[in-house]
């Protein structure tokens, strides 16, 4: 039996199980806050890291989640066109309030409210990918198809 997960990581583990997925959340000794740190801690390519980035609609103030490959920057104009209004990167307080998680540990699921999600098409190039699991040290491994199933996200060109 491994050591107990922190509260936020356990919340993600519980969400995954509730959704019917058997993925195992792991907490690593090294930070996974950035895609580069995560890839080094896990021992995978930076492109296999799923960055969960929260944006806000400038008019509606609704949250929008982009799960992007660790290699890519989100094109905010393209995202705005997909959402139907200009968007901007959300601040840390907005992210915590609308997802229930701190920046650097936002998972693709388990948020305090439903969030429209867009999935970077470049993640489809990998057999396995790694997503944040509630803290800057927690991750879980999954496939791009699982990511789409669990989030109901739209696969799009985002960079």
N, CA, C and O of each residue as an XYZ file, in Angstrom:
636
protein
N       0.853     -1.187      0.000
C       0.000      0.000      0.000
C       0.892      1.242      0.000
O       1.761      1.390      0.859
N       0.669      2.137     -0.975
C       1.449      3.368     -1.048
C       1.003      4.357      0.011
O       0.006      4.157      0.705
N       1.771      5.427      0.113
C       1.387      6.429      1.110
C       0.107      7.127      0.675
O      -0.238      7.152     -0.507
N      -0.578      7.685      1.642
C      -1.851      8.333      1.352
C      -1.643      9.567      0.494
O      -0.643     10.275      0.615
N      -2.607      9.805     -0.370
C      -2.572     10.993     -1.223
C      -2.989     12.219     -0.417
O      -3.724     12.114      0.565
N      -2.506     13.380     -0.848
C      -2.974     14.632     -0.246
C      -4.457     14.797     -0.569
O      -4.976     14.116     -1.453
N      -5.135     15.685      0.132
C      -6.586     15.853     -0.031
C      -6.968     16.173     -1.469
O      -7.911     15.587     -2.001
N      -6.246     17.098     -2.109
C      -6.589     17.470     -3.493
C      -6.356     16.323     -4.460
O      -7.169     16.091     -5.355
N      -5.251     15.600     -4.288
C      -4.968     14.461     -5.161
C      -5.991     13.345     -4.938
O      -6.404     12.686     -5.893
N      -6.400     13.131     -3.692
C      -7.412     12.113     -3.398
C      -8.751     12.484     -4.028
O      -9.487     11.613     -4.492
N      -9.061     13.770     -4.043
C     -10.301     14.240     -4.682
C     -10.293     13.869     -6.170
O     -11.312     13.439     -6.710
N      -9.147     14.036     -6.824
C      -9.038     13.667     -8.243
C      -9.149     12.153     -8.400
O      -9.838     11.673     -9.300
N      -8.473     11.393     -7.524
C      -8.557      9.931     -7.581
C     -10.017      9.489     -7.440
O     -10.483      8.629     -8.188
N     -10.726     10.072     -6.493
C     -12.144      9.725     -6.282
C     -12.976     10.064     -7.504
O     -13.852      9.291     -7.891
N     -12.711     11.227     -8.126
C     -13.449     11.622     -9.332
C     -13.210     10.632    -10.455
O     -14.152     10.227    -11.136
N     -11.958     10.238    -10.655
C     -11.641      9.268    -11.705
C     -12.392      7.961    -11.479
O     -12.947      7.389    -12.418
N     -12.409      7.487    -10.231
C     -13.108      6.236     -9.919
C     -14.610      6.384    -10.135
O     -15.255      5.476    -10.660
N     -15.170      7.527     -9.730
C     -16.600      7.781     -9.927
C     -16.957      7.773    -11.410
O     -18.036      7.320    -11.795
N     -16.041      8.277    -12.239
C     -16.262      8.317    -13.681
C     -16.009      6.957    -14.347
O     -16.237      6.791    -15.545
N     -15.540      5.995    -13.558
C     -15.335      4.646    -14.081
C     -13.946      4.387    -14.641
O     -13.748      3.422    -15.378
N     -12.979      5.237    -14.300
C     -11.607      5.051    -14.781
C     -10.752      4.452    -13.662
O     -10.939      4.774    -12.489
N      -9.824      3.590    -14.032
C      -8.985      2.927    -13.028
C      -7.586      3.528    -12.953
O      -6.668      2.882    -12.448
N      -7.409      4.740    -13.440
C      -6.097      5.386    -13.398
C      -5.662      5.602    -11.955
O      -6.488      5.814    -11.066
N      -4.368      5.544    -11.740
C      -3.818      5.709    -10.403
C      -3.106      7.048    -10.291
O      -2.122      7.292    -10.989
N      -3.594      7.907     -9.423
C      -2.923      9.178     -9.153
C      -1.662      8.884     -8.354
O      -1.693      8.137     -7.376
N      -0.555      9.476     -8.778
C       0.704      9.336     -8.045
C       1.213     10.719     -7.672
O       1.090     11.676     -8.436
N       1.784     10.798     -6.488
C       2.423     12.045     -6.067
C       3.926     11.826     -6.107
O       4.453     10.879     -5.523
N       4.602     12.726     -6.810
C       6.032     12.599     -7.038
C       6.807     13.495     -6.087
O       6.277     14.492     -5.597
N       8.065     13.142     -5.823
C       8.867     13.986     -4.932
C       9.258     15.311     -5.580
O       9.513     16.293     -4.884
N       9.305     15.339     -6.919
C       9.688     16.559     -7.626
C       8.466     17.263     -8.184
O       7.472     16.622     -8.526
N       8.539     18.571     -8.274
C       7.420     19.377     -8.758
C       7.048     19.029    -10.201
O       7.904     18.748    -11.040
N       5.753     19.059    -10.452
C       5.233     18.889    -11.804
C       4.466     20.156    -12.219
O       3.616     20.114    -13.108
N       4.781     21.277    -11.561
C       4.048     22.527    -11.788
C       4.147     22.992    -13.248
O       3.155     23.441    -13.824
N       5.339     22.886    -13.843
C       5.481     23.269    -15.247
C       5.599     22.002    -16.084
O       5.927     20.934    -15.567
N       5.331     22.127    -17.374
C       5.416     20.962    -18.260
C       6.831     20.392    -18.265
O       7.007     19.174    -18.261
N       7.832     21.258    -18.273
C       9.222     20.793    -18.288
C       9.543     20.040    -16.999
O      10.144     18.967    -17.040
N       9.140     20.603    -15.845
C       9.376     19.922    -14.564
C       8.663     18.581    -14.525
O       9.222     17.588    -14.058
N       7.433     18.551    -15.016
C       6.658     17.314    -15.005
C       7.324     16.244    -15.861
O       7.443     15.094    -15.439
N       7.755     16.617    -17.054
C       8.402     15.655    -17.947
C       9.668     15.096    -17.312
O       9.944     13.902    -17.428
N      10.446     15.957    -16.636
C      11.664     15.494    -15.965
C      11.315     14.559    -14.809
O      11.969     13.531    -14.633
N      10.299     14.899    -14.023
C       9.919     14.089    -12.860
C       9.384     12.721    -13.283
O       9.628     11.716    -12.616
N       8.653     12.696    -14.398
C       8.015     11.460    -14.867
C       8.961     10.639    -15.729
O       8.941      9.408    -15.699
N       9.801     11.349    -16.509
C      10.680     10.669    -17.452
C      10.013     10.464    -18.800
O      10.146      9.408    -19.419
N       9.294     11.487    -19.249
C       8.635     11.415    -20.557
C       8.950     12.689    -21.348
O       9.675     13.561    -20.868
N       8.406     12.787    -22.554
C       8.601     13.976    -23.377
C       7.696     15.107    -22.887
O       6.610     14.858    -22.361
N       8.146     16.341    -23.061
C       7.353     17.502    -22.645
C       5.999     17.510    -23.366
O       4.991     17.916    -22.786
N       5.974     17.072    -24.607
C       4.725     17.040    -25.375
C       3.677     16.109    -24.802
O       2.494     16.253    -25.110
N       4.088     15.142    -23.961
C       3.151     14.196    -23.354
C       2.490     14.761    -22.099
O       1.591     14.138    -21.534
N       2.929     15.923    -21.668
C       2.363     16.542    -20.473
C       1.113     17.322    -20.878
O       1.136     18.113    -21.821
N       0.038     17.087    -20.159
C      -1.225     17.789    -20.399
C      -1.248     19.022    -19.497
O      -1.366     18.910    -18.277
N      -1.134     20.192    -20.113
C      -1.247     21.440    -19.346
C      -2.721     21.808    -19.274
O      -3.380     21.941    -20.305
N      -3.236     21.972    -18.073
C      -4.615     22.424    -17.894
C      -4.580     23.930    -17.656
O      -4.143     24.389    -16.601
N      -5.044     24.692    -18.641
C      -5.002     26.151    -18.587
C      -6.420     26.701    -18.552
O      -7.260     26.330    -19.372
N      -6.678     27.578    -17.610
C      -8.016     28.142    -17.471
C      -8.016     29.566    -18.015
O      -7.170     30.393    -17.672
N      -8.988     29.814    -18.868
C      -9.213     31.135    -19.439
C     -10.586     31.611    -18.996
O     -11.391     30.828    -18.492
N     -10.848     32.891    -19.184
C     -12.165     33.428    -18.863
C     -12.671     34.239    -20.048
O     -11.918     34.980    -20.680
N     -13.972     34.086    -20.340
C     -14.582     34.887    -21.383
C     -14.636     36.339    -20.929
O     -15.082     36.624    -19.818
N     -14.187     37.260    -21.777
C     -14.125     38.669    -21.378
C     -15.499     39.285    -21.163
O     -15.629     40.251    -20.411
N     -16.530     38.741    -21.811
C     -17.877     39.282    -21.649
C     -18.689     38.472    -20.634
O     -19.295     39.036    -19.724
N     -18.695     37.153    -20.798
C     -19.512     36.282    -19.944
C     -18.831     35.954    -18.618
O     -19.503     35.600    -17.649
N     -17.513     36.067    -18.567
C     -16.711     35.692    -17.400
C     -16.836     34.208    -17.064
O     -16.568     33.793    -15.936
N     -17.250     33.403    -18.065
C     -17.333     31.963    -17.826
C     -15.944     31.345    -17.982
O     -15.144     31.804    -18.799
N     -15.660     30.304    -17.200
C     -14.366     29.641    -17.330
C     -14.323     28.764    -18.570
O     -15.330     28.177    -18.965
N     -13.157     28.683    -19.173
C     -12.905     27.815    -20.320
C     -11.611     27.081    -20.018
O     -10.603     27.705    -19.684
N     -11.633     25.765    -20.134
C     -10.448     24.958    -19.869
C      -9.831     24.505    -21.187
O     -10.517     23.987    -22.068
N      -8.531     24.711    -21.301
C      -7.782     24.176    -22.436
C      -6.797     23.166    -21.876
O      -5.988     23.496    -21.008
N      -6.862     21.932    -22.370
C      -5.869     20.936    -22.014
C      -4.947     20.808    -23.220
O      -5.313     20.255    -24.257
N      -3.732     21.341    -23.049
C      -2.800     21.484    -24.162
C      -1.555     20.634    -23.946
O      -1.173     20.340    -22.814
N      -0.936     20.250    -25.045
C       0.353     19.586    -24.986
C       1.361     20.526    -24.336
O       1.344     21.733    -24.578
N       2.230     19.967    -23.517
C       3.233     20.759    -22.818
C       4.144     21.564    -23.725
O       4.798     22.502    -23.270
N       4.197     21.209    -25.003
C       5.043     21.932    -25.955
C       4.381     23.192    -26.489
O       5.070     24.085    -26.983
N       3.059     23.284    -26.399
C       2.332     24.313    -27.134
C       1.868     25.480    -26.284
O       1.549     25.335    -25.103
N       1.841     26.642    -26.922
C       1.226     27.833    -26.345
C      -0.166     27.961    -26.952
O      -0.355     27.691    -28.138
N      -1.134     28.369    -26.148
C      -2.503     28.521    -26.632
C      -2.630     29.841    -27.398
O      -2.225     30.900    -26.918
N      -3.195     29.749    -28.586
C      -3.487     30.934    -29.380
C      -4.830     31.484    -28.870
O      -5.892     30.937    -29.167
N      -4.758     32.568    -28.104
C      -5.965     33.100    -27.462
C      -6.982     33.617    -28.470
O      -8.185     33.557    -28.213
N      -6.525     34.125    -29.615
C      -7.479     34.574    -30.644
C      -8.244     33.389    -31.212
O      -9.457     33.467    -31.408
N      -7.543     32.293    -31.477
C      -8.196     31.083    -31.995
C      -9.178     30.544    -30.958
O     -10.296     30.159    -31.301
N      -8.764     30.516    -29.687
C      -9.651     30.044    -28.631
C     -10.880     30.938    -28.529
O     -11.999     30.442    -28.394
N     -10.683     32.238    -28.593
C     -11.808     33.177    -28.547
C     -12.810     32.918    -29.661
O     -14.020     32.994    -29.450
N     -12.296     32.612    -30.854
C     -13.181     32.304    -31.979
C     -13.981     31.033    -31.700
O     -15.161     30.957    -32.043
N     -13.353     30.044    -31.085
C     -14.048     28.792    -30.755
C     -15.108     29.008    -29.682
O     -16.178     28.401    -29.721
N     -14.799     29.879    -28.725
C     -15.709     30.131    -27.605
C     -16.812     31.117    -27.995
O     -17.908     31.073    -27.437
N     -16.528     31.998    -28.941
C     -17.519     32.976    -29.371
C     -17.387     34.321    -28.678
O     -18.287     35.157    -28.762
N     -16.269     34.536    -27.992
C     -15.993     35.823    -27.362
C     -14.496     35.882    -27.055
O     -13.845     34.844    -26.940
N     -13.952     37.085    -26.923
C     -12.539     37.178    -26.562
C     -12.293     36.523    -25.202
O     -13.153     36.555    -24.322
N     -11.109     35.929    -25.042
C     -10.754     35.285    -23.776
C      -9.438     35.847    -23.270
O      -8.651     36.421    -24.023
N      -9.219     35.668    -21.981
C      -7.933     36.017    -21.395
C      -7.588     34.963    -20.355
O      -8.469     34.295    -19.814
N      -6.307     34.825    -20.086
C      -5.866     33.862    -19.081
C      -6.455     34.271    -17.736
O      -6.398     35.439    -17.351
N      -7.013     33.312    -17.036
C      -7.632     33.585    -15.737
C      -6.553     33.777    -14.679
O      -5.472     33.196    -14.778
N      -6.843     34.589    -13.670
C      -5.886     34.760    -12.578
C      -6.042     33.614    -11.579
O      -6.994     32.836    -11.649
N      -5.093     33.526    -10.652
C      -5.036     32.393     -9.719
C      -6.297     32.274     -8.864
O      -6.763     31.165     -8.599
N      -6.853     33.412     -8.430
C      -8.065     33.369     -7.598
C      -9.244     32.811     -8.388
O     -10.001     31.990     -7.871
N      -9.407     33.252     -9.642
C     -10.487     32.773    -10.504
C     -10.341     31.263    -10.713
O     -11.318     30.518    -10.630
N      -9.103     30.823    -10.987
C      -8.863     29.397    -11.230
C      -9.283     28.582    -10.016
O      -9.990     27.584    -10.159
N      -8.860     28.988     -8.828
C      -9.195     28.230     -7.619
C     -10.705     28.257     -7.357
O     -11.300     27.242     -6.996
N     -11.309     29.419     -7.542
C     -12.742     29.576     -7.281
C     -13.579     28.724     -8.232
O     -14.544     28.093     -7.799
N     -13.229     28.693     -9.514
C     -14.064     28.026    -10.510
C     -13.725     26.549    -10.721
O     -14.562     25.787    -11.205
N     -12.478     26.130    -10.353
C     -12.115     24.722    -10.519
C     -12.007     23.994     -9.186
O     -12.218     22.782     -9.123
N     -11.677     24.727     -8.113
C     -11.434     24.095     -6.827
C      -9.979     23.685     -6.646
O      -9.630     23.057     -5.647
N      -9.129     24.036     -7.605
C      -7.713     23.656     -7.558
C      -6.834     24.876     -7.809
O      -7.255     25.855     -8.423
N      -5.597     24.787     -7.314
C      -4.627     25.862     -7.520
C      -3.923     25.711     -8.864
O      -3.763     24.602     -9.374
N      -3.506     26.838     -9.428
C      -2.714     26.827    -10.658
C      -1.501     25.918    -10.438
O      -0.878     25.949     -9.377
N      -1.177     25.118    -11.441
C      -0.055     24.197    -11.331
C      -0.485     22.792    -10.962
O       0.312     21.856    -11.035
N      -1.748     22.636    -10.564
C      -2.246     21.311    -10.211
C      -3.644     21.040    -10.737
O      -4.272     20.056    -10.347
N      -4.144     21.910    -11.626
C      -5.525     21.773    -12.127
C      -5.636     20.508    -12.986
O      -4.953     20.385    -14.003
N      -6.490     19.577    -12.579
C      -6.697     18.361    -13.365
C      -7.719     18.619    -14.481
O      -8.384     19.655    -14.491
N      -7.837     17.682    -15.409
C      -8.829     17.854    -16.479
C     -10.264     17.579    -16.020
O     -11.208     17.913    -16.736
N     -10.444     16.977    -14.840
C     -11.773     16.644    -14.303
C     -11.822     16.953    -12.813
O     -10.799     17.231    -12.189
N     -13.038     16.901    -12.250
C     -13.188     17.063    -10.810
C     -13.376     18.489    -10.349
O     -13.187     18.796     -9.172
N     -13.748     19.364    -11.270
C     -13.910     20.778    -10.934
C     -15.203     21.015    -10.159
O     -16.099     20.171    -10.149
N     -15.285     22.178     -9.511
C     -16.465     22.498     -8.716
C     -17.683     22.823     -9.575
O     -18.806     22.846     -9.070
N     -17.478     23.073    -10.856
C     -18.589     23.332    -11.777
C     -18.208     22.783    -13.151
O     -17.020     22.630    -13.435
N     -19.183     22.483    -14.008
C     -18.850     22.032    -15.358
C     -18.130     23.157    -16.116
O     -18.527     24.320    -16.046
N     -17.079     22.795    -16.831
C     -16.302     23.785    -17.569
C     -16.145     23.306    -19.007
O     -15.716     22.179    -19.253
N     -16.498     24.179    -19.959
C     -16.294     23.840    -21.367
C     -14.812     23.608    -21.589
O     -13.974     24.412    -21.180
N     -14.497     22.484    -22.250
C     -13.112     22.064    -22.384
C     -12.730     21.878    -23.844
O     -13.482     21.323    -24.646
N     -11.525     22.367    -24.162
C     -10.940     22.190    -25.488
C      -9.640     21.411    -25.328
O      -8.830     21.709    -24.451
N      -9.450     20.408    -26.186
C      -8.291     19.521    -26.122
C      -7.390     19.787    -27.317
O      -7.835     19.761    -28.465
N      -6.135     20.039    -27.038
C      -5.115     20.265    -28.067
C      -4.994     19.014    -28.938
O      -4.725     17.924    -28.434
N      -5.194     19.180    -30.248
C      -5.122     18.038    -31.159
C      -3.742     17.372    -31.147
O      -3.628     16.195    -31.488
N      -2.702     18.102    -30.763
C      -1.360     17.521    -30.761
C      -1.201     16.421    -29.716
O      -0.294     15.597    -29.830
N      -2.062     16.391    -28.703
C      -1.997     15.310    -27.715
C      -2.337     13.959    -28.347
O      -1.967     12.912    -27.817
N      -3.045     13.986    -29.484
C      -3.449     12.751    -30.156
C      -2.257     11.973    -30.712
O      -2.392     10.803    -31.070
N      -1.086     12.620    -30.786
C       0.111     11.977    -31.345
C       0.776     10.992    -30.380
O       1.689     10.263    -30.765
N       0.322     10.973    -29.143
C       0.980     10.154    -28.121
C       0.095      8.992    -27.683
O      -1.127      9.116    -27.608
N       0.738      7.859    -27.396
C      -0.002      6.704    -26.879
C      -0.445      6.947    -25.453
O      -1.558      6.585    -25.071
N       0.434      7.567    -24.656
C       0.059      7.896    -23.294
C       0.467      9.322    -22.984
O       1.475      9.830    -23.477
N      -0.352      9.952    -22.150
C      -0.117     11.331    -21.746
C      -0.271     11.409    -20.234
O      -0.819     10.497    -19.615
N       0.212     12.500    -19.637
C       0.206     12.666    -18.191
C      -0.490     13.969    -17.841
O      -0.136     15.025    -18.367
N      -1.476     13.903    -16.958
C      -2.241     15.084    -16.567
C      -2.046     15.374    -15.081
O      -1.773     14.473    -14.287
N      -2.190     16.639    -14.727
C      -2.122     17.048    -13.325
C      -3.281     16.413    -12.564
O      -4.344     16.132    -13.117
N      -3.032     16.196    -11.265
C      -4.042     15.519    -10.446
C      -4.263     16.235     -9.118
O      -4.294     15.603     -8.062
N      -4.417     17.555     -9.177
C      -4.852     18.290     -7.994
C      -3.798     19.062     -7.240
O      -4.123     19.998     -6.510
N      -2.524     18.686     -7.402
C      -1.445     19.419     -6.738
C      -0.273     19.540     -7.711
O      -0.242     18.839     -8.722
N       0.697     20.422     -7.421
C       1.879     20.536     -8.281
C       2.809     19.315     -8.221
O       3.854     19.316     -8.871
N       2.454     18.285     -7.462
C       3.262     17.068     -7.374
C       2.496     15.824     -7.817
O       3.071     14.737     -7.873
N       1.208     15.966     -8.131
C       0.365     14.802     -8.430
C       0.018     14.735     -9.913
O      -0.321     15.744    -10.531
N       0.109     13.525    -10.477
C      -0.185     13.298    -11.894
C      -0.870     11.941    -12.053
O      -0.870     11.114    -11.141
N      -1.456     11.736    -13.238
C      -1.913     10.399    -13.603
C      -1.728     10.219    -15.098
O      -1.770     11.175    -15.872
N      -1.525      8.971    -15.481
C      -1.275      8.609    -16.870
C      -2.592      8.170    -17.508
O      -3.387      7.467    -16.885
N      -2.816      8.590    -18.754
C      -4.022      8.214    -19.483
C      -3.748      8.278    -20.970
O      -2.642      8.626    -21.385
N      -4.741      7.948    -21.775
C      -4.594      8.050    -23.228
C      -5.383      9.267    -23.711
O      -6.284      9.741    -23.018
N      -5.041      9.777    -24.909
C      -5.804     10.910    -25.445
C      -7.303     10.603    -25.581
O      -8.131     11.491    -25.379
N      -7.654      9.371    -25.917
C      -9.074      9.013    -26.049
C      -9.754      9.064    -24.686
O     -10.884      9.539    -24.572
N      -9.071      8.574    -23.651
C      -9.625      8.654    -22.294
C      -9.843     10.107    -21.893
O     -10.855     10.440    -21.275
N      -8.894     10.972    -22.244
C      -9.009     12.391    -21.910
C     -10.267     12.983    -22.547
O     -10.998     13.738    -21.906
N     -10.508     12.640    -23.794
C     -11.701     13.144    -24.478
C     -12.971     12.581    -23.837
O     -13.949     13.306    -23.658
N     -12.957     11.307    -23.496
C     -14.128     10.681    -22.882
C     -14.454     11.321    -21.531
O     -15.613     11.631    -21.252
N     -13.433     11.518    -20.695
C     -13.692     12.001    -19.340
C     -14.066     13.465    -19.287
O     -14.774     13.888    -18.373
N     -13.598     14.258    -20.262
C     -13.878     15.699    -20.219
C     -15.036     16.107    -21.118
O     -15.631     17.166    -20.917
N     -15.365     15.275    -22.115
C     -16.337     15.688    -23.130
C     -15.800     16.857    -23.946
O     -16.564     17.606    -24.556
N     -14.475     17.005    -23.949
C     -13.854     18.151    -24.615
C     -13.848     18.041    -26.127
O     -13.980     16.960    -26.701
N     -13.689     19.202    -26.754
C     -13.612     19.298    -28.208
C     -12.138     19.266    -28.600
O     -11.352     20.075    -28.107
N     -11.750     18.333    -29.489
C     -10.383     18.287    -29.965
C     -10.231     19.325    -31.066
O     -10.942     19.288    -32.070
N      -9.292     20.259    -30.868
C      -9.137     21.389    -31.774
C      -7.655     21.730    -31.974
O      -6.789     21.309    -31.207
N      -7.398     22.504    -33.026
C      -6.069     23.109    -33.219
C      -6.039     24.325    -32.314
O      -6.846     25.240    -32.477
N      -5.130     24.344    -31.374
C      -5.158     25.388    -30.356
C      -3.917     26.273    -30.357
O      -3.922     27.346    -29.752
N      -2.847     25.831    -31.036
C      -1.607     26.626    -30.984
C      -1.563     27.691    -32.056
O      -0.589     28.439    -32.143
